Structure formats: structure tokens, C-alpha cells
Amino acid sequence: MKEISQLNELAQKIVEFEKEHRLNDTDFALLSRLSVEKVHALKAMYATPTEEEIEMLNETFNAENQSSLEE
């Protein structure tokens, strides 16, 4: 049950990030260095991210949030 909650939280974070920065899935995939298919699977909660993918997502969220604060 905990894993489903974490996947849901990650999916929501991706959706909110895309809305906030006006990105589509392709743009987000390029930014995060994940495939578009993986982004779709994460948002649909069909896939569990690896540790490396979680790290890549966190880097994306953190780097983009810092750069938008500096603008």
C-alpha cells in the first residue's frame, strides 16, 4: 500500500511540475532525461521508478525550482 501512495505522490508531483512550468510530457522527458514512455508510465502509475530515475527526477525538480526562483 505504501508503494501505491508513493507512486501516486510522484505522479502528482510530475503533473503539478508540468502545469507550473507549462511543459508537456515530451518537454518534461527531455528535461528529466527519461523517456516519454517512462514519464507516461510513471504518471499512470504503471511503473515503479528505479533509484537512478528517482535521483534524476529529484534533480529535475530541484534544479528547475531554483532556476525559476532566480528569474
FIZA-841150 format. One record per atom (N, C-alpha, C, O): residue number from 1; residue in one letter; chain; atom name; x, y negated, z. Coordinates in Angstrom, 3 decimals. Layout:
<recs>
+-----+------+-------+------+----------+----------+----------+
!  nr ! rest ! kette ! atom !       xx !       yy !       zz !
+-----+------+-------+------+----------+----------+----------+
! NUM !    A !     A !   CA !        X !        Y !        Z !
...
+-----+------+-------+------+----------+----------+----------+
</recs>
This chain:
<recs>
+-----+------+-------+------+----------+----------+----------+
!  nr ! rest ! kette ! atom !       xx !       yy !       zz !
+-----+------+-------+------+----------+----------+----------+
!   1 !    M !     A !    N !    0.814 !    1.197 !    0.000 !
!   1 !    M !     A !   CA !    0.000 !    0.000 !    0.000 !
!   1 !    M !     A !    C !    0.861 !   -1.265 !    0.000 !
!   1 !    M !     A !    O !    0.525 !   -2.262 !   -0.639 !
!   2 !    K !     A !    N !    1.967 !   -1.203 !    0.724 !
!   2 !    K !     A !   CA !    2.849 !   -2.364 !    0.799 !
!   2 !    K !     A !    C !    3.416 !   -2.706 !   -0.574 !
!   2 !    K !     A !    O !    3.561 !   -3.880 !   -0.914 !
!   3 !    E !     A !    N !    3.740 !   -1.669 !   -1.374 !
!   3 !    E !     A !   CA !    4.298 !   -1.890 !   -2.704 !
!   3 !    E !     A !    C !    3.300 !   -2.609 !   -3.608 !
!   3 !    E !     A !    O !    3.686 !   -3.489 !   -4.378 !
!   4 !    I !     A !    N !    2.034 !   -2.246 !   -3.522 !
!   4 !    I !     A !   CA !    0.999 !   -2.905 !   -4.328 !
!   4 !    I !     A !    C !    0.901 !   -4.372 !   -3.941 !
!   4 !    I !     A !    O !    0.773 !   -5.237 !   -4.807 !
!   5 !    S !     A !    N !    0.960 !   -4.651 !   -2.668 !
!   5 !    S !     A !   CA !    0.901 !   -6.033 !   -2.197 !
!   5 !    S !     A !    C !    2.096 !   -6.835 !   -2.715 !
!   5 !    S !     A !    O !    1.947 !   -7.992 !   -3.107 !
!   6 !    Q !     A !    N !    3.273 !   -6.221 !   -2.714 !
!   6 !    Q !     A !   CA !    4.471 !   -6.903 !   -3.206 !
!   6 !    Q !     A !    C !    4.385 !   -7.134 !   -4.717 !
!   6 !    Q !     A !    O !    4.792 !   -8.183 !   -5.216 !
!   7 !    L !     A !    N !    3.850 !   -6.139 !   -5.440 !
!   7 !    L !     A !   CA !    3.681 !   -6.315 !   -6.889 !
!   7 !    L !     A !    C !    2.677 !   -7.419 !   -7.190 !
!   7 !    L !     A !    O !    2.881 !   -8.221 !   -8.102 !
!   8 !    N !     A !    N !    1.602 !   -7.459 !   -6.425 !
!   8 !    N !     A !   CA !    0.592 !   -8.498 !   -6.604 !
!   8 !    N !     A !    C !    1.192 !   -9.874 !   -6.325 !
!   8 !    N !     A !    O !    0.934 !  -10.829 !   -7.058 !
!   9 !    E !     A !    N !    1.980 !   -9.972 !   -5.283 !
!   9 !    E !     A !   CA !    2.620 !  -11.243 !   -4.932 !
!   9 !    E !     A !    C !    3.576 !  -11.687 !   -6.040 !
!   9 !    E !     A !    O !    3.616 !  -12.866 !   -6.394 !
!  10 !    L !     A !    N !    4.340 !  -10.748 !   -6.583 !
!  10 !    L !     A !   CA !    5.265 !  -11.068 !   -7.669 !
!  10 !    L !     A !    C !    4.506 !  -11.503 !   -8.913 !
!  10 !    L !     A !    O !    4.881 !  -12.482 !   -9.558 !
!  11 !    A !     A !    N !    3.445 !  -10.786 !   -9.253 !
!  11 !    A !     A !   CA !    2.631 !  -11.137 !  -10.427 !
!  11 !    A !     A !    C !    2.069 !  -12.548 !  -10.273 !
!  11 !    A !     A !    O !    2.100 !  -13.337 !  -11.218 !
!  12 !    Q !     A !    N !    1.561 !  -12.862 !   -9.095 !
!  12 !    Q !     A !   CA !    1.009 !  -14.198 !   -8.856 !
!  12 !    Q !     A !    C !    2.097 !  -15.265 !   -8.947 !
!  12 !    Q !     A !    O !    1.866 !  -16.356 !   -9.468 !
!  13 !    K !     A !    N !    3.273 !  -14.943 !   -8.441 !
!  13 !    K !     A !   CA !    4.375 !  -15.911 !   -8.483 !
!  13 !    K !     A !    C !    4.774 !  -16.216 !   -9.929 !
!  13 !    K !     A !    O !    5.047 !  -17.366 !  -10.273 !
!  14 !    I !     A !    N !    4.806 !  -15.179 !  -10.773 !
!  14 !    I !     A !   CA !    5.137 !  -15.382 !  -12.180 !
!  14 !    I !     A !    C !    4.076 !  -16.256 !  -12.850 !
!  14 !    I !     A !    O !    4.405 !  -17.201 !  -13.567 !
!  15 !    V !     A !    N !    2.809 !  -15.936 !  -12.615 !
!  15 !    V !     A !   CA !    1.708 !  -16.698 !  -13.223 !
!  15 !    V !     A !    C !    1.758 !  -18.157 !  -12.777 !
!  15 !    V !     A !    O !    1.634 !  -19.063 !  -13.601 !
!  16 !    E !     A !    N !    1.937 !  -18.386 !  -11.488 !
!  16 !    E !     A !   CA !    1.997 !  -19.757 !  -10.966 !
!  16 !    E !     A !    C !    3.192 !  -20.511 !  -11.540 !
!  16 !    E !     A !    O !    3.084 !  -21.690 !  -11.879 !
!  17 !    F !     A !    N !    4.326 !  -19.832 !  -11.647 !
!  17 !    F !     A !   CA !    5.526 !  -20.451 !  -12.203 !
!  17 !    F !     A !    C !    5.293 !  -20.858 !  -13.656 !
!  17 !    F !     A !    O !    5.655 !  -21.959 !  -14.072 !
!  18 !    E !     A !    N !    4.677 !  -19.942 !  -14.430 !
!  18 !    E !     A !   CA !    4.397 !  -20.247 !  -15.833 !
!  18 !    E !     A !    C !    3.444 !  -21.438 !  -15.952 !
!  18 !    E !     A !    O !    3.635 !  -22.303 !  -16.807 !
!  19 !    K !     A !    N !    2.437 !  -21.484 !  -15.111 !
!  19 !    K !     A !   CA !    1.499 !  -22.614 !  -15.144 !
!  19 !    K !     A !    C !    2.207 !  -23.916 !  -14.802 !
!  19 !    K !     A !    O !    2.071 !  -24.917 !  -15.506 !
!  20 !    E !     A !    N !    2.964 !  -23.889 !  -13.715 !
!  20 !    E !     A !   CA !    3.637 !  -25.091 !  -13.231 !
!  20 !    E !     A !    C !    4.598 !  -25.663 !  -14.266 !
!  20 !    E !     A !    O !    4.722 !  -26.880 !  -14.401 !
!  21 !    H !     A !    N !    5.274 !  -24.784 !  -14.993 !
!  21 !    H !     A !   CA !    6.287 !  -25.224 !  -15.951 !
!  21 !    H !     A !    C !    5.812 !  -25.132 !  -17.396 !
!  21 !    H !     A !    O !    6.592 !  -25.307 !  -18.332 !
!  22 !    R !     A !    N !    4.531 !  -24.856 !  -17.560 !
!  22 !    R !     A !   CA !    3.908 !  -24.778 !  -18.892 !
!  22 !    R !     A !    C !    4.667 !  -23.828 !  -19.823 !
!  22 !    R !     A !    O !    5.055 !  -24.187 !  -20.935 !
!  23 !    L !     A !    N !    4.860 !  -22.619 !  -19.330 !
!  23 !    L !     A !   CA !    5.560 !  -21.592 !  -20.091 !
!  23 !    L !     A !    C !    4.596 !  -20.491 !  -20.495 !
!  23 !    L !     A !    O !    3.634 !  -20.198 !  -19.785 !
!  24 !    N !     A !    N !    4.865 !  -19.889 !  -21.638 !
!  24 !    N !     A !   CA !    4.140 !  -18.673 !  -21.973 !
!  24 !    N !     A !    C !    5.040 !  -17.495 !  -21.590 !
!  24 !    N !     A !    O !    6.158 !  -17.693 !  -21.114 !
!  25 !    D !     A !    N !    4.552 !  -16.278 !  -21.798 !
!  25 !    D !     A !   CA !    5.328 !  -15.107 !  -21.382 !
!  25 !    D !     A !    C !    6.664 !  -14.999 !  -22.122 !
!  25 !    D !     A !    O !    7.663 !  -14.566 !  -21.548 !
!  26 !    T !     A !    N !    6.677 !  -15.391 !  -23.383 !
!  26 !    T !     A !   CA !    7.919 !  -15.332 !  -24.149 !
!  26 !    T !     A !    C !    8.955 !  -16.300 !  -23.585 !
!  26 !    T !     A !    O !   10.121 !  -15.944 !  -23.420 !
!  27 !    D !     A !    N !    8.525 !  -17.520 !  -23.292 !
!  27 !    D !     A !   CA !    9.437 !  -18.507 !  -22.706 !
!  27 !    D !     A !    C !    9.956 !  -18.036 !  -21.352 !
!  27 !    D !     A !    O !   11.141 !  -18.165 !  -21.048 !
!  28 !    F !     A !    N !    9.053 !  -17.490 !  -20.548 !
!  28 !    F !     A !   CA !    9.467 !  -17.002 !  -19.230 !
!  28 !    F !     A !    C !   10.444 !  -15.846 !  -19.367 !
!  28 !    F !     A !    O !   11.413 !  -15.756 !  -18.614 !
!  29 !    A !     A !    N !   10.194 !  -14.963 !  -20.324 !
!  29 !    A !     A !   CA !   11.089 !  -13.826 !  -20.542 !
!  29 !    A !     A !    C !   12.490 !  -14.309 !  -20.913 !
!  29 !    A !     A !    O !   13.483 !  -13.800 !  -20.391 !
!  30 !    L !     A !    N !   12.570 !  -15.278 !  -21.803 !
!  30 !    L !     A !   CA !   13.878 !  -15.823 !  -22.192 !
!  30 !    L !     A !    C !   14.579 !  -16.467 !  -20.996 !
!  30 !    L !     A !    O !   15.780 !  -16.284 !  -20.795 !
!  31 !    L !     A !    N !   13.835 !  -17.203 !  -20.225 !
!  31 !    L !     A !   CA !   14.391 !  -17.886 !  -19.066 !
!  31 !    L !     A !    C !   14.888 !  -16.899 !  -18.020 !
!  31 !    L !     A !    O !   15.946 !  -17.098 !  -17.423 !
!  32 !    S !     A !    N !   14.128 !  -15.843 !  -17.801 !
!  32 !    S !     A !   CA !   14.475 !  -14.874 !  -16.750 !
!  32 !    S !     A !    C !   15.384 !  -13.759 !  -17.247 !
!  32 !    S !     A !    O !   15.885 !  -12.970 !  -16.446 !
!  33 !    R !     A !    N !   15.606 !  -13.681 !  -18.567 !
!  33 !    R !     A !   CA !   16.431 !  -12.643 !  -19.180 !
!  33 !    R !     A !    C !   15.793 !  -11.257 !  -19.088 !
!  33 !    R !     A !    O !   16.489 !  -10.243 !  -19.127 !
!  34 !    L !     A !    N !   14.481 !  -11.223 !  -18.968 !
!  34 !    L !     A !   CA !   13.737 !   -9.968 !  -19.015 !
!  34 !    L !     A !    C !   13.052 !   -9.860 !  -20.366 !
!  34 !    L !     A !    O !   12.887 !  -10.856 !  -21.070 !
!  35 !    S !     A !    N !   12.655 !   -8.652 !  -20.724 !
!  35 !    S !     A !   CA !   11.915 !   -8.508 !  -21.979 !
!  35 !    S !     A !    C !   10.485 !   -8.998 !  -21.790 !
!  35 !    S !     A !    O !    9.967 !   -9.011 !  -20.674 !
!  36 !    V !     A !    N !    9.859 !   -9.396 !  -22.874 !
!  36 !    V !     A !   CA !    8.464 !   -9.824 !  -22.816 !
!  36 !    V !     A !    C !    7.596 !   -8.665 !  -22.322 !
!  36 !    V !     A !    O !    6.660 !   -8.865 !  -21.548 !
!  37 !    E !     A !    N !    7.912 !   -7.469 !  -22.771 !
!  37 !    E !     A !   CA !    7.157 !   -6.293 !  -22.335 !
!  37 !    E !     A !    C !    7.245 !   -6.105 !  -20.834 !
!  37 !    E !     A !    O !    6.257 !   -5.750 !  -20.191 !
!  38 !    K !     A !    N !    8.431 !   -6.343 !  -20.265 !
!  38 !    K !     A !   CA !    8.611 !   -6.196 !  -18.809 !
!  38 !    K !     A !    C !    7.820 !   -7.272 !  -18.071 !
!  38 !    K !     A !    O !    7.210 !   -6.990 !  -17.039 !
!  39 !    V !     A !    N !    7.824 !   -8.486 !  -18.581 !
!  39 !    V !     A !   CA !    7.053 !   -9.562 !  -17.968 !
!  39 !    V !     A !    C !    5.564 !   -9.196 !  -17.969 !
!  39 !    V !     A !    O !    4.878 !   -9.362 !  -16.961 !
!  40 !    H !     A !    N !    5.078 !   -8.703 !  -19.097 !
!  40 !    H !     A !   CA !    3.668 !   -8.285 !  -19.178 !
!  40 !    H !     A !    C !    3.381 !   -7.180 !  -18.164 !
!  40 !    H !     A !    O !    2.367 !   -7.223 !  -17.469 !
!  41 !    A !     A !    N !    4.261 !   -6.202 !  -18.079 !
!  41 !    A !     A !   CA !    4.060 !   -5.079 !  -17.160 !
!  41 !    A !     A !    C !    4.087 !   -5.534 !  -15.703 !
!  41 !    A !     A !    O !    3.319 !   -5.029 !  -14.885 !
!  42 !    L !     A !    N !    4.949 !   -6.470 !  -15.377 !
!  42 !    L !     A !   CA !    5.005 !   -6.987 !  -14.004 !
!  42 !    L !     A !    C !    3.744 !   -7.768 !  -13.664 !
!  42 !    L !     A !    O !    3.189 !   -7.625 !  -12.574 !
!  43 !    K !     A !    N !    3.295 !   -8.595 !  -14.603 !
!  43 !    K !     A !   CA !    2.081 !   -9.373 !  -14.358 !
!  43 !    K !     A !    C !    0.853 !   -8.484 !  -14.241 !
!  43 !    K !     A !    O !   -0.071 !   -8.799 !  -13.490 !
!  44 !    A !     A !    N !    0.833 !   -7.372 !  -14.979 !
!  44 !    A !     A !   CA !   -0.293 !   -6.435 !  -14.927 !
!  44 !    A !     A !    C !   -0.123 !   -5.416 !  -13.808 !
!  44 !    A !     A !    O !   -1.002 !   -4.585 !  -13.577 !
!  45 !    M !     A !    N !    0.992 !   -5.482 !  -13.125 !
!  45 !    M !     A !   CA !    1.336 !   -4.577 !  -12.024 !
!  45 !    M !     A !    C !    1.417 !   -3.125 !  -12.492 !
!  45 !    M !     A !    O !    1.069 !   -2.205 !  -11.751 !
!  46 !    Y !     A !    N !    1.879 !   -2.929 !  -13.726 !
!  46 !    Y !     A !   CA !    2.099 !   -1.586 !  -14.273 !
!  46 !    Y !     A !    C !    3.511 !   -1.094 !  -13.992 !
!  46 !    Y !     A !    O !    3.778 !    0.105 !  -14.069 !
!  47 !    A !     A !    N !    4.414 !   -2.009 !  -13.669 !
!  47 !    A !     A !   CA !    5.816 !   -1.648 !  -13.480 !
!  47 !    A !     A !    C !    6.331 !   -2.203 !  -12.164 !
!  47 !    A !     A !    O !    5.895 !   -3.255 !  -11.696 !
!  48 !    T !     A !    N !    7.256 !   -1.481 !  -11.587 !
!  48 !    T !     A !   CA !    7.948 !   -1.938 !  -10.388 !
!  48 !    T !     A !    C !    9.315 !   -2.447 !  -10.819 !
!  48 !    T !     A !    O !   10.040 !   -1.736 !  -11.513 !
!  49 !    P !     A !    N !    9.682 !   -3.657 !  -10.425 !
!  49 !    P !     A !   CA !   10.977 !   -4.186 !  -10.847 !
!  49 !    P !     A !    C !   12.128 !   -3.502 !  -10.111 !
!  49 !    P !     A !    O !   11.996 !   -3.088 !   -8.959 !
!  50 !    T !     A !    N !   13.249 !   -3.396 !  -10.805 !
!  50 !    T !     A !   CA !   14.462 !   -2.888 !  -10.178 !
!  50 !    T !     A !    C !   15.053 !   -3.987 !   -9.301 !
!  50 !    T !     A !    O !   14.622 !   -5.139 !   -9.352 !
!  51 !    E !     A !    N !   16.033 !   -3.620 !   -8.507 !
!  51 !    E !     A !   CA !   16.712 !   -4.626 !   -7.675 !
!  51 !    E !     A !    C !   17.341 !   -5.706 !   -8.548 !
!  51 !    E !     A !    O !   17.292 !   -6.891 !   -8.219 !
!  52 !    E !     A !    N !   17.931 !   -5.287 !   -9.660 !
!  52 !    E !     A !   CA !   18.555 !   -6.247 !  -10.580 !
!  52 !    E !     A !    C !   17.507 !   -7.203 !  -11.160 !
!  52 !    E !     A !    O !   17.755 !   -8.403 !  -11.269 !
!  53 !    E !     A !    N !   16.351 !   -6.675 !  -11.525 !
!  53 !    E !     A !   CA !   15.289 !   -7.525 !  -12.079 !
!  53 !    E !     A !    C !   14.744 !   -8.485 !  -11.028 !
!  53 !    E !     A !    O !   14.440 !   -9.637 !  -11.339 !
!  54 !    I !     A !    N !   14.620 !   -8.023 !   -9.797 !
!  54 !    I !     A !   CA !   14.179 !   -8.910 !   -8.712 !
!  54 !    I !     A !    C !   15.178 !  -10.042 !   -8.534 !
!  54 !    I !     A !    O !   14.794 !  -11.196 !   -8.345 !
!  55 !    E !     A !    N !   16.453 !   -9.709 !   -8.595 !
!  55 !    E !     A !   CA !   17.503 !  -10.731 !   -8.471 !
!  55 !    E !     A !    C !   17.407 !  -11.748 !   -9.614 !
!  55 !    E !     A !    O !   17.528 !  -12.953 !   -9.392 !
!  56 !    M !     A !    N !   17.190 !  -11.253 !  -10.833 !
!  56 !    M !     A !   CA !   17.065 !  -12.139 !  -11.992 !
!  56 !    M !     A !    C !   15.853 !  -13.055 !  -11.851 !
!  56 !    M !     A !    O !   15.924 !  -14.240 !  -12.176 !
!  57 !    L !     A !    N !   14.744 !  -12.506 !  -11.367 !
!  57 !    L !     A !   CA !   13.539 !  -13.321 !  -11.168 !
!  57 !    L !     A !    C !   13.771 !  -14.383 !  -10.098 !
!  57 !    L !     A !    O !   13.403 !  -15.544 !  -10.278 !
!  58 !    N !     A !    N !   14.377 !  -13.984 !   -8.995 !
!  58 !    N !     A !   CA !   14.644 !  -14.955 !   -7.926 !
!  58 !    N !     A !    C !   15.573 !  -16.065 !   -8.395 !
!  58 !    N !     A !    O !   15.382 !  -17.229 !   -8.042 !
!  59 !    E !     A !    N !   16.582 !  -15.707 !   -9.194 !
!  59 !    E !     A !   CA !   17.471 !  -16.728 !   -9.756 !
!  59 !    E !     A !    C !   16.683 !  -17.698 !  -10.636 !
!  59 !    E !     A !    O !   16.907 !  -18.908 !  -10.602 !
!  60 !    T !     A !    N !   15.769 !  -17.154 !  -11.415 !
!  60 !    T !     A !   CA !   14.947 !  -17.992 !  -12.300 !
!  60 !    T !     A !    C !   14.078 !  -18.936 !  -11.487 !
!  60 !    T !     A !    O !   14.045 !  -20.139 !  -11.746 !
!  61 !    F !     A !    N !   13.373 !  -18.386 !  -10.502 !
!  61 !    F !     A !   CA !   12.502 !  -19.214 !   -9.669 !
!  61 !    F !     A !    C !   13.302 !  -20.299 !   -8.953 !
!  61 !    F !     A !    O !   12.885 !  -21.457 !   -8.929 !
!  62 !    N !     A !    N !   14.436 !  -19.942 !   -8.375 !
!  62 !    N !     A !   CA !   15.240 !  -20.896 !   -7.613 !
!  62 !    N !     A !    C !   15.903 !  -21.942 !   -8.496 !
!  62 !    N !     A !    O !   15.888 !  -23.128 !   -8.165 !
!  63 !    A !     A !    N !   16.480 !  -21.525 !   -9.604 !
!  63 !    A !     A !   CA !   17.172 !  -22.470 !  -10.490 !
!  63 !    A !     A !    C !   16.194 !  -23.454 !  -11.111 !
!  63 !    A !     A !    O !   16.480 !  -24.649 !  -11.174 !
!  64 !    E !     A !    N !   15.058 !  -22.978 !  -11.566 !
!  64 !    E !     A !   CA !   14.089 !  -23.850 !  -12.223 !
!  64 !    E !     A !    C !   13.466 !  -24.812 !  -11.218 !
!  64 !    E !     A !    O !   13.227 !  -25.975 !  -11.544 !
!  65 !    N !     A !    N !   13.203 !  -24.343 !  -10.007 !
!  65 !    N !     A !   CA !   12.635 !  -25.239 !   -8.992 !
!  65 !    N !     A !    C !   13.605 !  -26.329 !   -8.617 !
!  65 !    N !     A !    O !   13.192 !  -27.469 !   -8.400 !
!  66 !    Q !     A !    N !   14.900 !  -26.013 !   -8.532 !
!  66 !    Q !     A !   CA !   15.886 !  -27.031 !   -8.206 !
!  66 !    Q !     A !    C !   16.038 !  -28.039 !   -9.324 !
!  66 !    Q !     A !    O !   16.155 !  -29.237 !   -9.070 !
!  67 !    S !     A !    N !   16.036 !  -27.559 !  -10.581 !
!  67 !    S !     A !   CA !   16.221 !  -28.498 !  -11.685 !
!  67 !    S !     A !    C !   15.026 !  -29.420 !  -11.843 !
!  67 !    S !     A !    O !   15.190 !  -30.577 !  -12.230 !
!  68 !    S !     A !    N !   13.813 !  -28.927 !  -11.549 !
!  68 !    S !     A !   CA !   12.658 !  -29.803 !  -11.678 !
!  68 !    S !     A !    C !   12.601 !  -30.811 !  -10.526 !
!  68 !    S !     A !    O !   11.974 !  -31.862 !  -10.659 !
!  69 !    L !     A !    N !   13.244 !  -30.502 !   -9.404 !
!  69 !    L !     A !   CA !   13.294 !  -31.467 !   -8.310 !
!  69 !    L !     A !    C !   14.289 !  -32.589 !   -8.641 !
!  69 !    L !     A !    O !   14.119 !  -33.727 !   -8.203 !
!  70 !    E !     A !    N !   15.320 !  -32.258 !   -9.412 !
!  70 !    E !     A !   CA !   16.343 !  -33.237 !   -9.749 !
!  70 !    E !     A !    C !   15.894 !  -34.196 !  -10.839 !
!  70 !    E !     A !    O !   16.445 !  -35.292 !  -10.949 !
!  71 !    E !     A !    N !   14.915 !  -33.820 !  -11.643 !
!  71 !    E !     A !   CA !   14.475 !  -34.658 !  -12.755 !
!  71 !    E !     A !    C !   13.737 !  -35.880 !  -12.315 !
!  71 !    E !     A !    O !   13.308 !  -36.677 !  -13.150 !
+-----+------+-------+------+----------+----------+----------+
</recs>
